[in-house]
Amino acid sequence: MTKYNYKLVSLSILLIYVSVFFIFGDNSYILIHDNMDSSLSWYKALIQSGMIFSQSNEIISSFMSAHRVGFASELDVILWLNYFFEQYTAYAINQVLIRLVAFLGMFSLLNRYIFNEENIRYSYFIALLYSILPFWSPGGLSVAGLPMITYILLNIRGGINTKRDWMGLILFPLYSSFVLSMVFYIVFAGFVWIYDIYKRTVTTKFTIALFLFGIIYLIINYRLLEGFLFEADFTPHRVEFFSDGIGLIGALMKSAQLFILGQYHASSLHIIFLPFVGVVFLLNIFSKSRDRLLIGLFLLNICISLWYGFYGYEGIRSIINASGVKLASLSLTRFYFLSPFIWYILFALSVKWFFAKYGLKYKFHIVNTLIGLTVLLLFFKSDFINEYRKNGITYKQFYSERLFKEVASFIGKKQSEYKVVSIGIHPSISQHNGFHTLDGYLTLYPLEYKHKFRRIIKDELSKNEKLRYYYDNWGSRVYVFIAEIGTNYLRNKNEVYPITISLNTQVLKEMGGEYVFSSYFIVNAQKNNMELLKKFKNKDSAWDIYLYKLKQNN
């Protein structure tokens, strides 16, 4: 097979992978958790508010009356994709772009720095594997782009950079998250810089590149920076982030889980080639001709896994919880976002070492089998198939636009004139359909709001300790939690049963609430000063919605 054929096969498989988004359109199964229930609604709410360039302390009244600082930066590529395209189209374009960058970046990196021309097929095939990982797409290039930015920095460090490398360095921060992965990547890049200083090989270009890279991220994230360093205009709900510590066995198990299976938002799905990499690592340890980079990266992944597991260890958590508000509210375990990139580089290094060291007759078959099985696993674990198996709810069914148009038409007022809350469905559904909500999912909003909203659901939280802990010690989901429902809002509408609730609707009214959208029939609605107006059904919706109105006199 020629070099052209390897390229054709790899890109054809990648094309098949992304084609489902365009073949099925809004009937596609896409990620719900931390995506349709949150990130997509954040972009839409910000765009519809017309406050993209507003001051950080200004209020977006349609979304929990939250401050502008809690939403995306105006220098975010994904925000502008959502601005210029319909939400689903923007999502599909984003999927294609991040996977193309992942493929091109990994291929360029492997082709220049690991494989020679004889084994160029593996530059293509491993690049393909990396490009079809189930990336958390709201993160943009935060994981998908790590090979590309590494390739760029290595070129600059080695003095073989071009203008394209510098352009890529400048543009990359616009399409990736500083707090998600890149701050941790910069930490490791900084260690390489310190190593170069120690070896007296550091170059001016590499130094400038690293500092420029970091400064651009700080400029893009100026809203968060001013709040963190100079105190925000409000006390954020994150000051109440608290978690109980886990024991030694729990910490070890959590570490092992990350090392073997990866993390939900940074899935590596390396389980098939992990034994191969592990054997090559052990052979290197006891070999005279060691690959120091392979050994170092393998040990680095062990350290990342241990840090992830033991960050929750009871002894460490007690120190963190007592250390102060800012440290306790930071997610310092996110080094794991680098793990997928490290695993696929380890696979490439292991393949290279294996081919150079052994003259086995079937060595190509061994590696090709590992690659083929991993391709199958990656397709099986794609968001499309995973969401179909797990929830069976499409993009169209989730947001139920036709049904909520009927609801809005029935209410008959401008959506800006009243506020709603939801029971049994994610508030992002109402937000997507233009309703102004008191509830929602947001990673930064005032603590005062959290406490006031808690008064609405106080009695329900008292019935369910898990819900109480979930809200009080985290609280990024400001939902009308109901003890009978719990946190599973994705049940089939044919499985829904009547519920009994206990809410403080007086506080709900004081906060501006007027209507309740519930996917459950509420048995004691009258007792909660709520009047059922109508039940809405639509064949294209994952939910039936009971529309309740708060009574004027309590």
KOLZANU-857183 format. One record per residue (C-alpha): residue in one letter; x, y, z. Coordinates in pm, whole numbers, plus 50000, padded with zeros to 5 digits. Each point is the difference from the previous one (the first is absolute). Layout:
BEGIN
AXYZ;...
This chain:
BEGIN
M500005000050000;T501405034149903;K500325031350209;Y497025014649813;N497864969650083;Y500805002150373;K498905036349991;L496864991449805;V498994971650233;S500575020750313;L498105030549878;S497184978149865;I499494984250343;L500075034450161;L497445012149744;I497724970750081;Y500325008450370;V498875036249962;S497504993749719;V497254989550243;F499635036150116;F499075010349646;I498134968749889;F497654999950299;G500035037550071;D498105009450313;N498834964050030;S503534991450110;Y500794986850344;I502475024350153;L501425003350348;I497465011950258;H501985001250325;D502045032250031;N499105008549642;M496325003049902;D499065004550366;S502465028750042;S502705011949760;L497805004249694;S497465020350198;W502745022850136;Y501005010849651;K496405004649889;A499015020150308;L503005023049965;I499375005949630;Q496285006250044;S500675024150286;G502025022649770;M502605003250279;I503034983349841;F502145031150054;S498335012250320;Q501815006350327;S500684969250211;N497705011750282;E496965006349780;I496994977150046;I498614975749744;S496454999650127;S498834971249782;F502364975050166;M499734999150381;S500685037649999;A503654989749984;H502965022949937;R501655002549659;V503254986750145;G498474965250035;F499704995749624;A502414994949710;S502695024849904;E499285021849698;L503314986649863;D498694964249981;V499784983849656;I497124977150103;L497975030150113;W500335015549654;L499154967149828;N496745001150197;Y499545036649911;F500284995149622;F498334965949972;E496994982350143;Q500874981950322;Y500004964749857;T501965010749691;A502585017250221;Y500314968250205;A500564978749689;I502565024249856;N501855000450332;Q500124962049999;V501554999749653;L502515027550072;I501384985850325;R500394965549843;L501795013449693;V502425019150224;A500454969050216;F500834978949692;L502305025349834;G501735008750326;M500674964250102;F501104990049651;S502405029449974;L501434993050345;L500504962749941;N501285004149646;R502675025350095;Y501044988850347;I499284962850039;F499544979049685;N502204998749692;E498754997649643;E500024962050014;N497384999450275;I498005030349890;R496854978649998;Y500015001350379;S500175037849998;Y496734998749807;F498374972150199;I500825013050347;A498965034949889;L496704984449892;L499534983450341;Y500615032750180;S497665019549772;I497004977550070;L500255000750377;P496745011150165;F501325034850072;W497935022350225;S499215024049717;P499195031350211;G503694999650086;G500955006449638;L503674991849948;S500714996150373;V500754962949947;A499584995449626;G502595026949924;L502764988750237;P501994982249725;M499815031049780;I501195024650264;T502744975650105;Y501144997449638;I500075038049975;L501965004750323;L502494972749911;N500605016649665;I500655033450170;R502164983550266;G502024982449730;G500425031349790;I498164985549699;N496885020950039;T498165018149724;K497575029149996;R497184974450011;D501294987250334;W499875034750152;M496555006149854;G498814967050147;L501485009250338;I498105032950003;L496664986049880;F499964967950206;P498895016750328;L496885013449826;Y498774964349951;S500974983350326;S499385003350373;F502655013550234;V498324987350318;L499094966249853;S503354987449877;M502365026349870;V501135014150334;F501184964950086;Y501614995749658;I501875032750047;V501284987350336;F501614970049826;A501295021749715;G501545021850269;F501874970050140;V501434993549652;W501115036549990;I501664996750342;Y501724968149879;D501335018949699;I501325027350230;Y501714973350209;K501554984849687;R500825034849867;T498144992549678;V497065023450050;T499325023149708;T498605035149991;K497294989149757;F498754972250229;T500005023550298;I498035026349809;A497584973649872;L499154986850346;F499525034350152;L497965012149702;F497854968650020;G499275005550368;I499345037249964;I497434994349723;Y498104976150227;L500005025950277;I498645026349761;I497244976749878;N499054990950357;Y500255035250139;R496494998050146;L500844970050218;L503425014350081;E498645032950130;G497494981550215;F502564975950142;L502835024750061;F498115031950071;E496834985850158;A496734997849808;D497045022750066;F498324970450165;T500944969950210;P499934969949762;H498144968350091;R503294981349955;V501075010550349;E497724972350127;F501644972849794;F500714972650249;S500524962749980;D500544973350260;G503324982349973;I500334964049889;G502144973350166;L503274985249880;I498354971449811;G497555023949837;A502845023149889;L501944970849852;M496934987049819;K499245034549861;S503615003149880;A499874965749837;Q496715008449832;L501465030949836;F503164981649897;I498134970949841;L496735015149882;G500655037449975;Q497665027950109;Y496525008349874;H500855034349855;A503454989149881;S499314965249869;S503034982049855;L498564965049945;H503524986050001;I499014967550170;I500724978249694;F503595011249948;L500755006250369;P501464964850054;F502245004549695;V501265033850127;G500414985650349;V502134970949876;V502165023249789;F500445022650304;L501184970750216;L502344987749726;N501475034949980;I500585001050374;F502184969049977;S501575008149666;K503415015449940;S498625021049713;R497225018050184;D497585024649846;R500105026450271;L497085019549854;L497804968950003;I500934992150360;G499535036050108;L496565003749840;F498794966950143;L501105010850349;L498385033949940;N496654983449935;I500414980050319;C500665032450190;I496985017149841;S497824970450100;L501295000050357;W499485037550029;Y496454995949872;G499234972350249;F501775013850305;Y498755035649953;G496824986150151;Y501814981550278;E498575009550340;G503285013750132;I500575022149697;R496355010949977;S499985011550359;I503005022349927;I498395013649680;N496635006450165;A501725018650281;S502475018849781;G497655027249882;V497255007149757;K502005004349681;L502014967750021;A496954979250092;S498055013549702;L502684991749740;S500084967549801;L503674991550036;T499614963849886;R499605009449636;F503454988249901;Y498034969649884;F498925019949694;L503544994149872;S499794962250042;P498344991249665;F502765018149812;I502694983250209;W498494965249948;Y499995002949622;I503535013449994;L500974970550220;F498344976549753;A501975015449714;L503294998250194;S499254963850095;V499344990649637;K503245016849890;W502044982650271;F498354966549935;F500785001249628;A503605010750058;K500684974250271;Y498354968449874;G500034981949668;L496834980550067;K498324986749689;Y496565010950116;K500895033150167;F498085020549741;H496964977850047;I500145005350376;V500025037949971;N497465000849717;T497634978550207;L500315023750296;I499245029449774;G497044982849834;L498444989950333;T500495035250137;V498245014849696;L497034977250067;L499975009550368;L500145037149918;F497044997249765;F498054980050258;K500775026250266;S499195029749778;D497485024850140;F497524990149730;I499934963050091;N500575005550372;E497095024350035;Y497774977449791;R500744970850232;K499925020250321;N497135024649958;G498504995449654;I499215037349978;T500925019849690;Y500915036949984;K496565007649856;Q498174979550264;F502005015050283;Y499295036549922;S496434993049874;E499695033149818;R496524993649856;L498554990750338;F501435030650175;K498785022749723;E496534987150085;V500655007750367;A501205035349923;S497025005949771;F497594987750266;I501495023250264;G499605028149749;K502455025350146;K503485011149903;Q502474975750152;S501925028850155;E496935009350208;Y500004969250224;K502354974050142;V499714962550025;V501524970250178;S500024963549899;I499324967350180;G501214967249856;I501775015549699;H503225019549966;P499485038050010;S502195002549689;I496994987949801;S497955030250105;Q502995022849946;H500574986049651;N496395007749916;G500275036450104;F498454998850347;H501515020350283;T500894976450282;L500695002650370;D501654965949996;G502974988049800;Y503464985049993;L502875024950028;T503554996950130;L500225035550136;Y497155019850155;P499365018350330;L499904980250323;E497105021950110;Y497914986749712;K500784964250097;H498855006150356;K496815017649895;F499074972849750;R500684973950268;R497055013450197;I497734988149718;I501224964050019;K500924998550369;D497364974050091;E500834978049703;L503715000450085;S499204989850356;K498334968349865;N503064988449807;E503485002650152;K501754993849668;L498145028849839;R500735022650298;Y503724992149984;Y499995004349620;Y498465034750021;D501635013250316;N503554988249930;W500075006749627;G496935018349874;S500945007349639;R496664984549909;V497375023550137;Y497054977049936;V496594995450157;F501164967150146;I497254975850101;A500834971550238;E497884974849807;I501785008049673;G503605003750116;T502515011449738;N498914977749710;Y498165023449764;L500254977849693;R497294974350060;N497764988949716;K496695018750007;N498174966750005;E501704991650330;V499025031950182;Y497784996850307;P498025025650205;I502035017850268;T499315017850326;I502045031250070;S500655025050275;L501225033849874;N500055035050140;T498185016249711;Q499795033050186;V503775004249963;L499694988349640;K497535028149935;E502185025250182;M502834991149762;G497735006849704;G498824964849926;E496624996749834;Y499874966549819;V501274964750065;F500784975549719;S499784964650134;S500474967049820;Y498134983950292;F496405003750108;I500065016350345;V497464983750230;N499945027850259;A500375030149771;Q497175018450177;K501714995950336;N503085016149847;N497915029049870;M500364988649640;E497254996949742;L500224975549709;L499255018549678;K500604973749734;K501934968949903;F502075002649680;K500984970149787;N501954996749676;K501264969049820;D503385016749933;S500555007750369;A501704978650263;W497645015050258;D496395007150073;I499755033550177;Y497515010050266;L499725037950012;Y499315013450350;K499395036150098;L500755013650346;K496895013150170;Q499915036650092;N498904995350361;N501854976250229;
